[in-house]
Structures are given as C-alpha cells and as structure tokens.
C-alpha cells in the first residue's frame, strides 16, 4: 500500500459500533476520522440467544450511516469485525446478510482469541517501543479479553464470557445499586475468570494496560474527580464503588466525566474490573490508547503483504501439527493455482491474488484429517478447521476453508455451500481437479491443458492436448467421474480432448 492510502476499520461491539478511518504514513496509521454509536446489541439477545428485531434494526441503521461514510473505499481498504454478541447470536446470518448490504463491505465474525490478538496489536502499535512484558485487559459488553505480550507479539490470549452489558443485565437489571448486588457480581465474574490465575500470573508481566470502553469510562470519571490522568488504581475503584452505592440507582447517578451512554452499564463494568484487579493482584492499570479497531487497521496492512500475513504462518503451523505430506500439499497447491489463474484471468487482480492465496491454503490443509483417520479424512479435516484456534482468521474464513477441504473429494450435492459464488466454485473445482491430476503423488503433466470458466452459462471447460487421455488413462477416468459429479450442481464441467 502507498503512503497516503486511507484505511478503515469497523468494530461491531456488544455495546457500541465504531468506525475508525486513518491514513497510512511510512508504516504508521494516523487517525483522520472516528465515529461511535451506542447500539447496545448485547442486550438485544433474547432467551433463545436470538437478536431481537429491534436490536437488528438499530445495528442496520448505524451501519447504513457508516456505509455512507465509506463510499469510495476499495474492498482491501476496509475491514469490519464483529465480536461476542454476534458470536453468540443464533440468527446472526440473518443480521449479517443485510448488514453486509447496507455497510457495503463484508463483516467478519472473529473468535474470542482472534479478538484478543487484534486488541493487543492495537494497543502495542499505539505504545512506545519497549521490551516490557505487558498484560492487556479489554472489558467489552459481553466478553473480556486478556493478553500477555511483549513488543508487538501477543504470547498468551484468552477471551472470557463476562462483560459490562451482560453483567449489568444479570446483576443490575432493575437499575438498583446495592452492596449485595456488587458482591454477587464480583464473585460471579471471578468464577468465570478463575482460570486466568494460571495463565496471567503476577510474575508474568510488568505493566498492566486497560483498553476500550469500560476502562476508558472509569478513567474519565476518576480524572474528573482529581485522580491521576491515564491511570486506574484500587483506591480509585473503591472510591467509585462508594459513589455508585451512594447514588443507589442508575437514575440517580450523577458523576462528572461519565457519558450518558455508559450509565446503564457502569455497574456491570465496575464489577468486572474490580474482579480483574483482585484476581490478578493488580494495583494500578494504565489506560491504553489503542483498541480492537486499531489492531484491525494494522492487520489490514499485514494481509496485503503475504510474507507477513499471520494467516500464512497459521496454515503452516496447522500443516506441521497434523503432519501433512508437505510435498503432496505443495504439488496440489501449484496445480490448483495454475488452473485457477487460467480460468480466473478475468477477475480483478487484487481479487485474483487473494483467491489464489486462499486456494493454496486449502491445498496445504486438504489432508490434515488423515492424521485422525484415512477413512473420510476430508470430513475430519473440515471439522478441525471449523473448530481450530486459527490466529489471523475470522470465523467465516476458516469455515470457507473447511468447505473447500470437505468438498475436495466426494459428492458435491451434499456440500452445503453457495454454488452461486463463482469464485468459490472455481476454487473448489480447481482443488478437486488438482487432487485428481496428482492422484499418483507425483507432478502432473499439464502441458497443453487449458481451463476456462463461462460464468453466464455456469460452465467450465478443461481442454487437454491430443493423446493426453491415452497417456494417463486413470486420470482420464477420474476426470470423467468428475464430470458426472458436477451434473448434480448448477454448474457443468466439460472435459475436451481432440
């Protein structure tokens, strides 16, 4: 990316939606615009974990406003991520379909650990370079992320299902502040966060940083009360708790420095923050400027540089962990990408490059299920990808990889995939053809072979040179079987040989 390029990150949090726009300048991203709206999707989950129509409408209206501001941005300059509420929502696909439409860009639902990694990247990039060992805590609306890291590297990452919105709904639903309610909320938070004692021991970090909403809101109130700027202490939290108890309720609460959108969730947020302080023996916490949205911006840069894309390292790590045949995986990857490059030549270059990279990742991982059992190994591989901790990947990305792995062999009619997406269908076909052509686990003879896609007619044509079928009768037989397999889909495969 060139200096001066504008980048944008959209954070669909449980309490607020945020839009951060920055301009690239020699590897650093400087803010040019920031928008925040309190949407409170986190309290819009019903007892069945479905988003209510009202919660979805609030989200769509906000994203439509963000989408108007993002008009003119290219696809590779914007990334939108969604966190705990949409991780939980059973009807998230309904929300996301329209959300994508009104925003104008796809929205990635990210795992808790991926959220933690991106939070750390945002915090670390906004801090001076240092070798200090850092504990970063981010208390969101429905989840709390904790990270141990050093420099720009996150070393230990975890996400816990406890947050300001969820805890306010659970322990302060009537809006009343009582000592009993705060005690119960803190005990409940510590019960969820208990395992953090082993992952984040006091000896493992030197400085504690707090990121985002709850920490920022508490810090603003403490500063307004005359306490040190950019710092939260145990004494400050004790003072704040006393003020909340004296107010007795949300309606009566009047605190200088507290914004109106924080009043309804401050009880839950303070309870969780006090539990974190006590559990991890924190005496003071510095307020970090960076947050999830900043990490998303810097991750956009990495995604444009294949050599530094964390996802490539994750794929390599999974391949090693499940002991794949590296030579065969590379062979399949080269063959699939070569075919894809021919048939997808009409795609815009950035989209072609990204799709080729993801196809190659699927090729590297297509046999990971063999580590469990050779029988139905494609099904085992798909399960692994749908459930693996995959740093750098959003949940839809790993699911798309799992569909490619699941569909690289076997019956296509059983594959629950979008056959109206020509890029995905082409990736799938090229992977299946590569597996066929490399069935003998040696480099295939691709001389004179040409691949073409006719999107309007839902047709693929694979042309082979004269004499190829007789020279490779087993491969030719497998290709005839593949032609039959595609007859069960909206697409047609034609294998032509003079």
Buried (B, 14 or more C-beta within 10 A) or exposed (E): BEEEBBBBBBBBBBBBBBBBBBBBEEEEBEEEEEBBBBBBBBBBBEEEEBBBEEBBBBBBEBBBBBBEBBEEBEEBBBBBBBBBBBBBBEBBEBBBEBBBEBBBBBBBBBBBBBBBBBBBBBBBBBBEEEEEBBBBBBBBBBBBBBBBBBBEEBBBBBBBEBBBBBBBBBBBEEBBBBEEBBEBBBEBBBEBBEEBEEBBEEEEBEBBBBBBBBBBBBBBBBBEBEBEEEBBBBEBBEBBBEBBEEBEBBEEBEBEBBEEBBBBBBBBBBBBBBBBBBBBEBEBBBBBBBBBBBBBBBBBBBBBEEEEBBBBEBBBEBBEEBEBEEEBBBBBBBBBBBBBBBBBEEBEEEEBBBBBBBBBBBBBBBBBBBBBEEEBBBBBBBBBBBEBEBBBBBBBBBBBBBBBBBBBBBEBEEBEBEBEEBBBBBBBBBBBBBBBBBEEEEEBBBEEBBBBBBEEEBBBBBBBBEEBBEEBEEBBEBBEEBBEBBEEBEBBBEBEBE
